[in-house]
Amino acid sequence: MADYNYLFKYIIVGDAGVGKSCLLLQFTDRRFRAEHDMTIGVEFGHRVVEIDDQRIKLQIWDTAGQEAFRSITRAYYRGATGALLVFDIGRRATFDHLAQWLLDARQNAQPNMVIILVANKSDLERREVSTEEGAWFARQNGLFFLETSAKTGQNVESAFLDTARQIYENLQAGMYDLSTDTHGITVGMPQRPRPTQMQRTEANMPSLTYACCGTGS
């Protein structure tokens, strides 16, 4: 039995080497690995979080950034309800390629997918993309925006949780048809707490009927 109220499917996209896998590892395992093999195809991670007392399982697909795997990435958009669009503040080219990544997302994903623009590697001393440029791109395209560091953990939680909160708010507003799984949302069935020994004993005890004492005639 599923121990969550909802499952949200995420996809992480962006150029190779921007830190997508490191963001996922920091969020799921709270650790950073400096040496990381290049993602081939798609990798996967998950974590259960709480939004407004609802247990929500985030199922996160980390995609390869190389052009050779772009067709595989496009297939994963169709089943996602949230996306992290990631670039590296220390590499201008990764920012310049955002428009194409966003076009892919909007052509292949469902229309209500929540997208957050993530400017990663904020711990770098030298940067080629300013905060203002990232914020401007996000505003122009109707995206949420955060600067993160997969190395220090800065804003990594917020990137995933803020996206989940927005999806949940959209869900409460009736923006998704939950009768199908095309929106990347699955309704779960949270487990009930197991009864304690005292509760089990009380449940097996015979019920007692108490009569009120009144004044007899």
PyMOL CGO cylinders between C-alpha atoms (Angstrom):
from pymol import cmd
from pymol.cgo import CYLINDER

trace = [
    CYLINDER, 0.00, 0.00, 0.00, 1.33, 3.44, -0.93, 0.3, 1, 1, 1, 1, 1, 1,
    CYLINDER, 1.33, 3.44, -0.93, 2.33, 5.55, 2.07, 0.3, 1, 1, 1, 1, 1, 1,
    CYLINDER, 2.33, 5.55, 2.07, 1.60, 8.92, 0.50, 0.3, 1, 1, 1, 1, 1, 1,
    CYLINDER, 1.60, 8.92, 0.50, -1.37, 11.06, -0.50, 0.3, 1, 1, 1, 1, 1, 1,
    CYLINDER, -1.37, 11.06, -0.50, -0.05, 12.05, -3.91, 0.3, 1, 1, 1, 1, 1, 1,
    CYLINDER, -0.05, 12.05, -3.91, 2.84, 11.26, -6.22, 0.3, 1, 1, 1, 1, 1, 1,
    CYLINDER, 2.84, 11.26, -6.22, 4.25, 14.09, -8.34, 0.3, 1, 1, 1, 1, 1, 1,
    CYLINDER, 4.25, 14.09, -8.34, 6.55, 13.29, -11.26, 0.3, 1, 1, 1, 1, 1, 1,
    CYLINDER, 6.55, 13.29, -11.26, 9.42, 15.73, -11.89, 0.3, 1, 1, 1, 1, 1, 1,
    CYLINDER, 9.42, 15.73, -11.89, 11.94, 16.07, -14.69, 0.3, 1, 1, 1, 1, 1, 1,
    CYLINDER, 11.94, 16.07, -14.69, 15.30, 17.87, -14.44, 0.3, 1, 1, 1, 1, 1, 1,
    CYLINDER, 15.30, 17.87, -14.44, 16.58, 19.29, -17.73, 0.3, 1, 1, 1, 1, 1, 1,
    CYLINDER, 16.58, 19.29, -17.73, 19.42, 21.46, -18.99, 0.3, 1, 1, 1, 1, 1, 1,
    CYLINDER, 19.42, 21.46, -18.99, 22.81, 21.19, -20.65, 0.3, 1, 1, 1, 1, 1, 1,
    CYLINDER, 22.81, 21.19, -20.65, 25.31, 18.49, -19.67, 0.3, 1, 1, 1, 1, 1, 1,
    CYLINDER, 25.31, 18.49, -19.67, 27.48, 19.38, -16.69, 0.3, 1, 1, 1, 1, 1, 1,
    CYLINDER, 27.48, 19.38, -16.69, 25.19, 22.01, -15.12, 0.3, 1, 1, 1, 1, 1, 1,
    CYLINDER, 25.19, 22.01, -15.12, 24.78, 19.91, -11.95, 0.3, 1, 1, 1, 1, 1, 1,
    CYLINDER, 24.78, 19.91, -11.95, 21.44, 18.20, -12.48, 0.3, 1, 1, 1, 1, 1, 1,
    CYLINDER, 21.44, 18.20, -12.48, 22.54, 14.90, -10.94, 0.3, 1, 1, 1, 1, 1, 1,
    CYLINDER, 22.54, 14.90, -10.94, 24.22, 16.73, -8.05, 0.3, 1, 1, 1, 1, 1, 1,
    CYLINDER, 24.22, 16.73, -8.05, 21.01, 18.65, -7.31, 0.3, 1, 1, 1, 1, 1, 1,
    CYLINDER, 21.01, 18.65, -7.31, 19.08, 15.39, -7.23, 0.3, 1, 1, 1, 1, 1, 1,
    CYLINDER, 19.08, 15.39, -7.23, 21.65, 13.73, -4.94, 0.3, 1, 1, 1, 1, 1, 1,
    CYLINDER, 21.65, 13.73, -4.94, 21.68, 16.71, -2.59, 0.3, 1, 1, 1, 1, 1, 1,
    CYLINDER, 21.68, 16.71, -2.59, 17.89, 16.68, -2.35, 0.3, 1, 1, 1, 1, 1, 1,
    CYLINDER, 17.89, 16.68, -2.35, 17.38, 12.94, -1.95, 0.3, 1, 1, 1, 1, 1, 1,
    CYLINDER, 17.38, 12.94, -1.95, 20.50, 12.04, 0.09, 0.3, 1, 1, 1, 1, 1, 1,
    CYLINDER, 20.50, 12.04, 0.09, 21.64, 15.45, 1.43, 0.3, 1, 1, 1, 1, 1, 1,
    CYLINDER, 21.64, 15.45, 1.43, 25.16, 14.93, 0.16, 0.3, 1, 1, 1, 1, 1, 1,
    CYLINDER, 25.16, 14.93, 0.16, 27.43, 16.23, -2.59, 0.3, 1, 1, 1, 1, 1, 1,
    CYLINDER, 27.43, 16.23, -2.59, 29.70, 14.18, -4.83, 0.3, 1, 1, 1, 1, 1, 1,
    CYLINDER, 29.70, 14.18, -4.83, 32.37, 16.24, -6.58, 0.3, 1, 1, 1, 1, 1, 1,
    CYLINDER, 32.37, 16.24, -6.58, 33.18, 13.52, -9.11, 0.3, 1, 1, 1, 1, 1, 1,
    CYLINDER, 33.18, 13.52, -9.11, 30.04, 12.43, -10.91, 0.3, 1, 1, 1, 1, 1, 1,
    CYLINDER, 30.04, 12.43, -10.91, 29.74, 10.30, -14.03, 0.3, 1, 1, 1, 1, 1, 1,
    CYLINDER, 29.74, 10.30, -14.03, 27.90, 11.91, -16.92, 0.3, 1, 1, 1, 1, 1, 1,
    CYLINDER, 27.90, 11.91, -16.92, 24.25, 10.83, -17.00, 0.3, 1, 1, 1, 1, 1, 1,
    CYLINDER, 24.25, 10.83, -17.00, 23.57, 8.41, -19.85, 0.3, 1, 1, 1, 1, 1, 1,
    CYLINDER, 23.57, 8.41, -19.85, 19.90, 8.48, -20.77, 0.3, 1, 1, 1, 1, 1, 1,
    CYLINDER, 19.90, 8.48, -20.77, 17.87, 8.99, -17.57, 0.3, 1, 1, 1, 1, 1, 1,
    CYLINDER, 17.87, 8.99, -17.57, 18.52, 8.50, -13.84, 0.3, 1, 1, 1, 1, 1, 1,
    CYLINDER, 18.52, 8.50, -13.84, 15.93, 8.37, -11.09, 0.3, 1, 1, 1, 1, 1, 1,
    CYLINDER, 15.93, 8.37, -11.09, 15.46, 9.41, -7.46, 0.3, 1, 1, 1, 1, 1, 1,
    CYLINDER, 15.46, 9.41, -7.46, 12.60, 9.99, -5.05, 0.3, 1, 1, 1, 1, 1, 1,
    CYLINDER, 12.60, 9.99, -5.05, 11.73, 11.48, -1.68, 0.3, 1, 1, 1, 1, 1, 1,
    CYLINDER, 11.73, 11.48, -1.68, 8.55, 11.94, 0.36, 0.3, 1, 1, 1, 1, 1, 1,
    CYLINDER, 8.55, 11.94, 0.36, 7.82, 15.49, 1.59, 0.3, 1, 1, 1, 1, 1, 1,
    CYLINDER, 7.82, 15.49, 1.59, 4.94, 17.14, 3.43, 0.3, 1, 1, 1, 1, 1, 1,
    CYLINDER, 4.94, 17.14, 3.43, 2.88, 19.98, 2.00, 0.3, 1, 1, 1, 1, 1, 1,
    CYLINDER, 2.88, 19.98, 2.00, -0.05, 21.22, 4.12, 0.3, 1, 1, 1, 1, 1, 1,
    CYLINDER, -0.05, 21.22, 4.12, -0.12, 17.96, 6.10, 0.3, 1, 1, 1, 1, 1, 1,
    CYLINDER, -0.12, 17.96, 6.10, -0.22, 15.92, 2.88, 0.3, 1, 1, 1, 1, 1, 1,
    CYLINDER, -0.22, 15.92, 2.88, 2.47, 13.32, 2.27, 0.3, 1, 1, 1, 1, 1, 1,
    CYLINDER, 2.47, 13.32, 2.27, 3.69, 13.80, -1.29, 0.3, 1, 1, 1, 1, 1, 1,
    CYLINDER, 3.69, 13.80, -1.29, 6.16, 11.50, -3.01, 0.3, 1, 1, 1, 1, 1, 1,
    CYLINDER, 6.16, 11.50, -3.01, 8.37, 13.31, -5.50, 0.3, 1, 1, 1, 1, 1, 1,
    CYLINDER, 8.37, 13.31, -5.50, 9.48, 10.95, -8.26, 0.3, 1, 1, 1, 1, 1, 1,
    CYLINDER, 9.48, 10.95, -8.26, 12.35, 12.75, -9.99, 0.3, 1, 1, 1, 1, 1, 1,
    CYLINDER, 12.35, 12.75, -9.99, 13.82, 11.93, -13.41, 0.3, 1, 1, 1, 1, 1, 1,
    CYLINDER, 13.82, 11.93, -13.41, 17.30, 13.30, -14.06, 0.3, 1, 1, 1, 1, 1, 1,
    CYLINDER, 17.30, 13.30, -14.06, 17.89, 13.51, -17.81, 0.3, 1, 1, 1, 1, 1, 1,
    CYLINDER, 17.89, 13.51, -17.81, 21.05, 13.59, -19.90, 0.3, 1, 1, 1, 1, 1, 1,
    CYLINDER, 21.05, 13.59, -19.90, 21.93, 16.98, -21.33, 0.3, 1, 1, 1, 1, 1, 1,
    CYLINDER, 21.93, 16.98, -21.33, 23.71, 15.80, -24.46, 0.3, 1, 1, 1, 1, 1, 1,
    CYLINDER, 23.71, 15.80, -24.46, 22.00, 16.39, -27.80, 0.3, 1, 1, 1, 1, 1, 1,
    CYLINDER, 22.00, 16.39, -27.80, 22.21, 12.66, -28.57, 0.3, 1, 1, 1, 1, 1, 1,
    CYLINDER, 22.21, 12.66, -28.57, 19.73, 11.93, -25.77, 0.3, 1, 1, 1, 1, 1, 1,
    CYLINDER, 19.73, 11.93, -25.77, 17.32, 14.80, -26.48, 0.3, 1, 1, 1, 1, 1, 1,
    CYLINDER, 17.32, 14.80, -26.48, 14.68, 12.51, -28.00, 0.3, 1, 1, 1, 1, 1, 1,
    CYLINDER, 14.68, 12.51, -28.00, 14.67, 10.40, -24.81, 0.3, 1, 1, 1, 1, 1, 1,
    CYLINDER, 14.67, 10.40, -24.81, 14.26, 13.53, -22.70, 0.3, 1, 1, 1, 1, 1, 1,
    CYLINDER, 14.26, 13.53, -22.70, 11.30, 14.68, -24.79, 0.3, 1, 1, 1, 1, 1, 1,
    CYLINDER, 11.30, 14.68, -24.79, 9.48, 11.43, -24.02, 0.3, 1, 1, 1, 1, 1, 1,
    CYLINDER, 9.48, 11.43, -24.02, 9.77, 12.07, -20.26, 0.3, 1, 1, 1, 1, 1, 1,
    CYLINDER, 9.77, 12.07, -20.26, 8.16, 15.51, -20.48, 0.3, 1, 1, 1, 1, 1, 1,
    CYLINDER, 8.16, 15.51, -20.48, 4.82, 13.92, -21.27, 0.3, 1, 1, 1, 1, 1, 1,
    CYLINDER, 4.82, 13.92, -21.27, 4.48, 12.27, -17.89, 0.3, 1, 1, 1, 1, 1, 1,
    CYLINDER, 4.48, 12.27, -17.89, 5.80, 15.12, -15.72, 0.3, 1, 1, 1, 1, 1, 1,
    CYLINDER, 5.80, 15.12, -15.72, 3.94, 17.70, -13.67, 0.3, 1, 1, 1, 1, 1, 1,
    CYLINDER, 3.94, 17.70, -13.67, 7.02, 19.67, -12.57, 0.3, 1, 1, 1, 1, 1, 1,
    CYLINDER, 7.02, 19.67, -12.57, 10.32, 20.58, -14.20, 0.3, 1, 1, 1, 1, 1, 1,
    CYLINDER, 10.32, 20.58, -14.20, 13.60, 22.06, -13.01, 0.3, 1, 1, 1, 1, 1, 1,
    CYLINDER, 13.60, 22.06, -13.01, 15.28, 23.90, -15.89, 0.3, 1, 1, 1, 1, 1, 1,
    CYLINDER, 15.28, 23.90, -15.89, 18.92, 24.18, -14.84, 0.3, 1, 1, 1, 1, 1, 1,
    CYLINDER, 18.92, 24.18, -14.84, 21.88, 26.24, -16.06, 0.3, 1, 1, 1, 1, 1, 1,
    CYLINDER, 21.88, 26.24, -16.06, 25.39, 26.86, -14.73, 0.3, 1, 1, 1, 1, 1, 1,
    CYLINDER, 25.39, 26.86, -14.73, 26.10, 30.48, -13.73, 0.3, 1, 1, 1, 1, 1, 1,
    CYLINDER, 26.10, 30.48, -13.73, 29.77, 29.90, -14.58, 0.3, 1, 1, 1, 1, 1, 1,
    CYLINDER, 29.77, 29.90, -14.58, 29.10, 28.86, -18.20, 0.3, 1, 1, 1, 1, 1, 1,
    CYLINDER, 29.10, 28.86, -18.20, 27.35, 31.39, -20.40, 0.3, 1, 1, 1, 1, 1, 1,
    CYLINDER, 27.35, 31.39, -20.40, 26.52, 28.84, -23.09, 0.3, 1, 1, 1, 1, 1, 1,
    CYLINDER, 26.52, 28.84, -23.09, 24.27, 26.89, -20.71, 0.3, 1, 1, 1, 1, 1, 1,
    CYLINDER, 24.27, 26.89, -20.71, 22.20, 30.05, -20.19, 0.3, 1, 1, 1, 1, 1, 1,
    CYLINDER, 22.20, 30.05, -20.19, 22.07, 30.78, -23.92, 0.3, 1, 1, 1, 1, 1, 1,
    CYLINDER, 22.07, 30.78, -23.92, 20.62, 27.32, -24.55, 0.3, 1, 1, 1, 1, 1, 1,
    CYLINDER, 20.62, 27.32, -24.55, 17.69, 27.81, -22.13, 0.3, 1, 1, 1, 1, 1, 1,
    CYLINDER, 17.69, 27.81, -22.13, 15.32, 29.05, -24.83, 0.3, 1, 1, 1, 1, 1, 1,
    CYLINDER, 15.32, 29.05, -24.83, 15.63, 25.75, -26.72, 0.3, 1, 1, 1, 1, 1, 1,
    CYLINDER, 15.63, 25.75, -26.72, 15.16, 23.69, -23.57, 0.3, 1, 1, 1, 1, 1, 1,
    CYLINDER, 15.16, 23.69, -23.57, 12.07, 25.71, -22.69, 0.3, 1, 1, 1, 1, 1, 1,
    CYLINDER, 12.07, 25.71, -22.69, 10.68, 25.30, -26.21, 0.3, 1, 1, 1, 1, 1, 1,
    CYLINDER, 10.68, 25.30, -26.21, 11.12, 21.53, -25.92, 0.3, 1, 1, 1, 1, 1, 1,
    CYLINDER, 11.12, 21.53, -25.92, 9.32, 21.53, -22.58, 0.3, 1, 1, 1, 1, 1, 1,
    CYLINDER, 9.32, 21.53, -22.58, 6.36, 23.54, -23.82, 0.3, 1, 1, 1, 1, 1, 1,
    CYLINDER, 6.36, 23.54, -23.82, 6.01, 21.53, -27.00, 0.3, 1, 1, 1, 1, 1, 1,
    CYLINDER, 6.01, 21.53, -27.00, 6.14, 18.14, -25.29, 0.3, 1, 1, 1, 1, 1, 1,
    CYLINDER, 6.14, 18.14, -25.29, 4.73, 18.62, -21.77, 0.3, 1, 1, 1, 1, 1, 1,
    CYLINDER, 4.73, 18.62, -21.77, 1.17, 19.04, -20.55, 0.3, 1, 1, 1, 1, 1, 1,
    CYLINDER, 1.17, 19.04, -20.55, 0.18, 22.75, -20.43, 0.3, 1, 1, 1, 1, 1, 1,
    CYLINDER, 0.18, 22.75, -20.43, -0.06, 23.04, -16.64, 0.3, 1, 1, 1, 1, 1, 1,
    CYLINDER, -0.06, 23.04, -16.64, 3.44, 21.75, -15.90, 0.3, 1, 1, 1, 1, 1, 1,
    CYLINDER, 3.44, 21.75, -15.90, 5.15, 23.92, -13.26, 0.3, 1, 1, 1, 1, 1, 1,
    CYLINDER, 5.15, 23.92, -13.26, 8.64, 24.99, -14.35, 0.3, 1, 1, 1, 1, 1, 1,
    CYLINDER, 8.64, 24.99, -14.35, 11.28, 26.56, -12.12, 0.3, 1, 1, 1, 1, 1, 1,
    CYLINDER, 11.28, 26.56, -12.12, 14.45, 28.09, -13.55, 0.3, 1, 1, 1, 1, 1, 1,
    CYLINDER, 14.45, 28.09, -13.55, 17.44, 27.02, -11.46, 0.3, 1, 1, 1, 1, 1, 1,
    CYLINDER, 17.44, 27.02, -11.46, 20.71, 28.97, -11.64, 0.3, 1, 1, 1, 1, 1, 1,
    CYLINDER, 20.71, 28.97, -11.64, 23.10, 26.39, -10.19, 0.3, 1, 1, 1, 1, 1, 1,
    CYLINDER, 23.10, 26.39, -10.19, 26.65, 26.63, -8.78, 0.3, 1, 1, 1, 1, 1, 1,
    CYLINDER, 26.65, 26.63, -8.78, 26.04, 29.88, -6.89, 0.3, 1, 1, 1, 1, 1, 1,
    CYLINDER, 26.04, 29.88, -6.89, 29.07, 28.98, -4.76, 0.3, 1, 1, 1, 1, 1, 1,
    CYLINDER, 29.07, 28.98, -4.76, 31.41, 29.82, -7.67, 0.3, 1, 1, 1, 1, 1, 1,
    CYLINDER, 31.41, 29.82, -7.67, 33.49, 32.96, -7.25, 0.3, 1, 1, 1, 1, 1, 1,
    CYLINDER, 33.49, 32.96, -7.25, 33.54, 33.67, -10.98, 0.3, 1, 1, 1, 1, 1, 1,
    CYLINDER, 33.54, 33.67, -10.98, 30.25, 33.84, -12.81, 0.3, 1, 1, 1, 1, 1, 1,
    CYLINDER, 30.25, 33.84, -12.81, 29.28, 34.54, -16.41, 0.3, 1, 1, 1, 1, 1, 1,
    CYLINDER, 29.28, 34.54, -16.41, 25.54, 35.02, -15.84, 0.3, 1, 1, 1, 1, 1, 1,
    CYLINDER, 25.54, 35.02, -15.84, 24.24, 37.60, -13.37, 0.3, 1, 1, 1, 1, 1, 1,
    CYLINDER, 24.24, 37.60, -13.37, 21.33, 37.10, -10.99, 0.3, 1, 1, 1, 1, 1, 1,
    CYLINDER, 21.33, 37.10, -10.99, 19.49, 39.87, -12.82, 0.3, 1, 1, 1, 1, 1, 1,
    CYLINDER, 19.49, 39.87, -12.82, 19.80, 38.07, -16.16, 0.3, 1, 1, 1, 1, 1, 1,
    CYLINDER, 19.80, 38.07, -16.16, 18.43, 34.85, -14.72, 0.3, 1, 1, 1, 1, 1, 1,
    CYLINDER, 18.43, 34.85, -14.72, 15.54, 36.66, -13.04, 0.3, 1, 1, 1, 1, 1, 1,
    CYLINDER, 15.54, 36.66, -13.04, 14.78, 38.54, -16.27, 0.3, 1, 1, 1, 1, 1, 1,
    CYLINDER, 14.78, 38.54, -16.27, 14.62, 35.32, -18.33, 0.3, 1, 1, 1, 1, 1, 1,
    CYLINDER, 14.62, 35.32, -18.33, 12.29, 33.80, -15.74, 0.3, 1, 1, 1, 1, 1, 1,
    CYLINDER, 12.29, 33.80, -15.74, 9.97, 36.82, -15.74, 0.3, 1, 1, 1, 1, 1, 1,
    CYLINDER, 9.97, 36.82, -15.74, 9.86, 36.96, -19.54, 0.3, 1, 1, 1, 1, 1, 1,
    CYLINDER, 9.86, 36.96, -19.54, 8.81, 33.32, -19.71, 0.3, 1, 1, 1, 1, 1, 1,
    CYLINDER, 8.81, 33.32, -19.71, 6.53, 33.05, -16.68, 0.3, 1, 1, 1, 1, 1, 1,
    CYLINDER, 6.53, 33.05, -16.68, 8.88, 30.84, -14.66, 0.3, 1, 1, 1, 1, 1, 1,
    CYLINDER, 8.88, 30.84, -14.66, 9.79, 30.67, -11.00, 0.3, 1, 1, 1, 1, 1, 1,
    CYLINDER, 9.79, 30.67, -11.00, 13.47, 31.42, -10.31, 0.3, 1, 1, 1, 1, 1, 1,
    CYLINDER, 13.47, 31.42, -10.31, 16.07, 30.40, -7.73, 0.3, 1, 1, 1, 1, 1, 1,
    CYLINDER, 16.07, 30.40, -7.73, 19.84, 30.39, -7.45, 0.3, 1, 1, 1, 1, 1, 1,
    CYLINDER, 19.84, 30.39, -7.45, 21.17, 27.17, -5.94, 0.3, 1, 1, 1, 1, 1, 1,
    CYLINDER, 21.17, 27.17, -5.94, 24.36, 25.39, -5.00, 0.3, 1, 1, 1, 1, 1, 1,
    CYLINDER, 24.36, 25.39, -5.00, 24.31, 21.61, -5.13, 0.3, 1, 1, 1, 1, 1, 1,
    CYLINDER, 24.31, 21.61, -5.13, 27.68, 21.74, -3.35, 0.3, 1, 1, 1, 1, 1, 1,
    CYLINDER, 27.68, 21.74, -3.35, 26.60, 23.73, -0.26, 0.3, 1, 1, 1, 1, 1, 1,
    CYLINDER, 26.60, 23.73, -0.26, 22.91, 22.83, -0.42, 0.3, 1, 1, 1, 1, 1, 1,
    CYLINDER, 22.91, 22.83, -0.42, 21.82, 26.46, -0.77, 0.3, 1, 1, 1, 1, 1, 1,
    CYLINDER, 21.82, 26.46, -0.77, 18.18, 26.65, -1.92, 0.3, 1, 1, 1, 1, 1, 1,
    CYLINDER, 18.18, 26.65, -1.92, 18.15, 23.04, -3.14, 0.3, 1, 1, 1, 1, 1, 1,
    CYLINDER, 18.15, 23.04, -3.14, 15.28, 22.15, -0.80, 0.3, 1, 1, 1, 1, 1, 1,
    CYLINDER, 15.28, 22.15, -0.80, 13.40, 25.26, -1.88, 0.3, 1, 1, 1, 1, 1, 1,
    CYLINDER, 13.40, 25.26, -1.88, 13.74, 24.44, -5.57, 0.3, 1, 1, 1, 1, 1, 1,
    CYLINDER, 13.74, 24.44, -5.57, 11.98, 21.09, -5.16, 0.3, 1, 1, 1, 1, 1, 1,
    CYLINDER, 11.98, 21.09, -5.16, 9.56, 22.04, -2.38, 0.3, 1, 1, 1, 1, 1, 1,
    CYLINDER, 9.56, 22.04, -2.38, 8.42, 25.35, -3.89, 0.3, 1, 1, 1, 1, 1, 1,
    CYLINDER, 8.42, 25.35, -3.89, 7.63, 23.48, -7.09, 0.3, 1, 1, 1, 1, 1, 1,
    CYLINDER, 7.63, 23.48, -7.09, 5.69, 20.85, -5.15, 0.3, 1, 1, 1, 1, 1, 1,
    CYLINDER, 5.69, 20.85, -5.15, 3.73, 23.52, -3.28, 0.3, 1, 1, 1, 1, 1, 1,
    CYLINDER, 3.73, 23.52, -3.28, 2.74, 25.24, -6.52, 0.3, 1, 1, 1, 1, 1, 1,
    CYLINDER, 2.74, 25.24, -6.52, 1.64, 21.92, -8.03, 0.3, 1, 1, 1, 1, 1, 1,
    CYLINDER, 1.64, 21.92, -8.03, -0.38, 21.18, -4.90, 0.3, 1, 1, 1, 1, 1, 1,
    CYLINDER, -0.38, 21.18, -4.90, -2.05, 24.61, -5.05, 0.3, 1, 1, 1, 1, 1, 1,
    CYLINDER, -2.05, 24.61, -5.05, -2.91, 24.00, -8.70, 0.3, 1, 1, 1, 1, 1, 1,
    CYLINDER, -2.91, 24.00, -8.70, -4.29, 20.61, -7.71, 0.3, 1, 1, 1, 1, 1, 1,
    CYLINDER, -4.29, 20.61, -7.71, -6.53, 22.17, -5.06, 0.3, 1, 1, 1, 1, 1, 1,
    CYLINDER, -6.53, 22.17, -5.06, -7.72, 24.70, -7.65, 0.3, 1, 1, 1, 1, 1, 1,
    CYLINDER, -7.72, 24.70, -7.65, -8.89, 21.85, -9.89, 0.3, 1, 1, 1, 1, 1, 1,
    CYLINDER, -8.89, 21.85, -9.89, -6.38, 22.42, -12.67, 0.3, 1, 1, 1, 1, 1, 1,
    CYLINDER, -6.38, 22.42, -12.67, -5.61, 18.71, -13.20, 0.3, 1, 1, 1, 1, 1, 1,
    CYLINDER, -5.61, 18.71, -13.20, -7.79, 15.82, -14.31, 0.3, 1, 1, 1, 1, 1, 1,
    CYLINDER, -7.79, 15.82, -14.31, -6.80, 13.06, -11.90, 0.3, 1, 1, 1, 1, 1, 1,
    CYLINDER, -6.80, 13.06, -11.90, -8.77, 10.41, -13.79, 0.3, 1, 1, 1, 1, 1, 1,
    CYLINDER, -8.77, 10.41, -13.79, -5.73, 10.05, -16.08, 0.3, 1, 1, 1, 1, 1, 1,
    CYLINDER, -5.73, 10.05, -16.08, -2.00, 9.95, -15.36, 0.3, 1, 1, 1, 1, 1, 1,
    CYLINDER, -2.00, 9.95, -15.36, -1.07, 12.31, -18.20, 0.3, 1, 1, 1, 1, 1, 1,
    CYLINDER, -1.07, 12.31, -18.20, -0.52, 15.19, -15.75, 0.3, 1, 1, 1, 1, 1, 1,
    CYLINDER, -0.52, 15.19, -15.75, 2.17, 13.34, -13.81, 0.3, 1, 1, 1, 1, 1, 1,
    CYLINDER, 2.17, 13.34, -13.81, 0.08, 13.12, -10.63, 0.3, 1, 1, 1, 1, 1, 1,
    CYLINDER, 0.08, 13.12, -10.63, -1.02, 9.88, -8.99, 0.3, 1, 1, 1, 1, 1, 1,
    CYLINDER, -1.02, 9.88, -8.99, -3.38, 9.67, -6.03, 0.3, 1, 1, 1, 1, 1, 1,
    CYLINDER, -3.38, 9.67, -6.03, -1.89, 7.46, -3.33, 0.3, 1, 1, 1, 1, 1, 1,
    CYLINDER, -1.89, 7.46, -3.33, -3.38, 5.73, -0.31, 0.3, 1, 1, 1, 1, 1, 1,
    CYLINDER, -3.38, 5.73, -0.31, -1.57, 6.64, 2.93, 0.3, 1, 1, 1, 1, 1, 1,
    CYLINDER, -1.57, 6.64, 2.93, -1.26, 3.88, 5.49, 0.3, 1, 1, 1, 1, 1, 1,
    CYLINDER, -1.26, 3.88, 5.49, -3.15, 4.25, 8.71, 0.3, 1, 1, 1, 1, 1, 1,
    CYLINDER, -3.15, 4.25, 8.71, -1.12, 4.18, 11.95, 0.3, 1, 1, 1, 1, 1, 1,
    CYLINDER, -1.12, 4.18, 11.95, -0.96, 0.72, 13.48, 0.3, 1, 1, 1, 1, 1, 1,
    CYLINDER, -0.96, 0.72, 13.48, -3.00, 0.42, 16.68, 0.3, 1, 1, 1, 1, 1, 1,
    CYLINDER, -3.00, 0.42, 16.68, -1.10, 0.21, 19.95, 0.3, 1, 1, 1, 1, 1, 1,
    CYLINDER, -1.10, 0.21, 19.95, -1.42, -2.78, 22.29, 0.3, 1, 1, 1, 1, 1, 1,
    CYLINDER, -1.42, -2.78, 22.29, -3.82, -0.79, 24.48, 0.3, 1, 1, 1, 1, 1, 1,
    CYLINDER, -3.82, -0.79, 24.48, -5.96, 0.15, 21.47, 0.3, 1, 1, 1, 1, 1, 1,
    CYLINDER, -5.96, 0.15, 21.47, -6.09, -3.49, 20.35, 0.3, 1, 1, 1, 1, 1, 1,
    CYLINDER, -6.09, -3.49, 20.35, -7.08, -4.60, 23.87, 0.3, 1, 1, 1, 1, 1, 1,
    CYLINDER, -7.08, -4.60, 23.87, -9.78, -1.96, 24.12, 0.3, 1, 1, 1, 1, 1, 1,
    CYLINDER, -9.78, -1.96, 24.12, -11.14, -2.93, 20.72, 0.3, 1, 1, 1, 1, 1, 1,
    CYLINDER, -11.14, -2.93, 20.72, -11.59, -6.54, 21.89, 0.3, 1, 1, 1, 1, 1, 1,
    CYLINDER, -11.59, -6.54, 21.89, -13.26, -5.67, 25.20, 0.3, 1, 1, 1, 1, 1, 1,
    CYLINDER, -13.26, -5.67, 25.20, -17.05, -6.09, 25.41, 0.3, 1, 1, 1, 1, 1, 1,
    CYLINDER, -17.05, -6.09, 25.41, -18.97, -2.85, 25.41, 0.3, 1, 1, 1, 1, 1, 1,
    CYLINDER, -18.97, -2.85, 25.41, -20.71, -1.93, 28.66, 0.3, 1, 1, 1, 1, 1, 1,
    CYLINDER, -20.71, -1.93, 28.66, -24.08, -0.27, 28.95, 0.3, 1, 1, 1, 1, 1, 1,
    CYLINDER, -24.08, -0.27, 28.95, -24.53, 2.17, 31.80, 0.3, 1, 1, 1, 1, 1, 1,
    CYLINDER, -24.53, 2.17, 31.80, -27.99, 2.92, 33.18, 0.3, 1, 1, 1, 1, 1, 1,
    CYLINDER, -27.99, 2.92, 33.18, -28.66, 6.34, 34.60, 0.3, 1, 1, 1, 1, 1, 1,
    CYLINDER, -28.66, 6.34, 34.60, -29.80, 6.40, 38.19, 0.3, 1, 1, 1, 1, 1, 1,
    CYLINDER, -29.80, 6.40, 38.19, -33.10, 8.20, 38.58, 0.3, 1, 1, 1, 1, 1, 1,
    CYLINDER, -33.10, 8.20, 38.58, -35.52, 8.66, 41.41, 0.3, 1, 1, 1, 1, 1, 1,
    CYLINDER, -35.52, 8.66, 41.41, -37.72, 5.65, 41.70, 0.3, 1, 1, 1, 1, 1, 1,
    CYLINDER, -37.72, 5.65, 41.70, -41.45, 5.90, 42.33, 0.3, 1, 1, 1, 1, 1, 1,
]
cmd.load_cgo(trace, "trace")
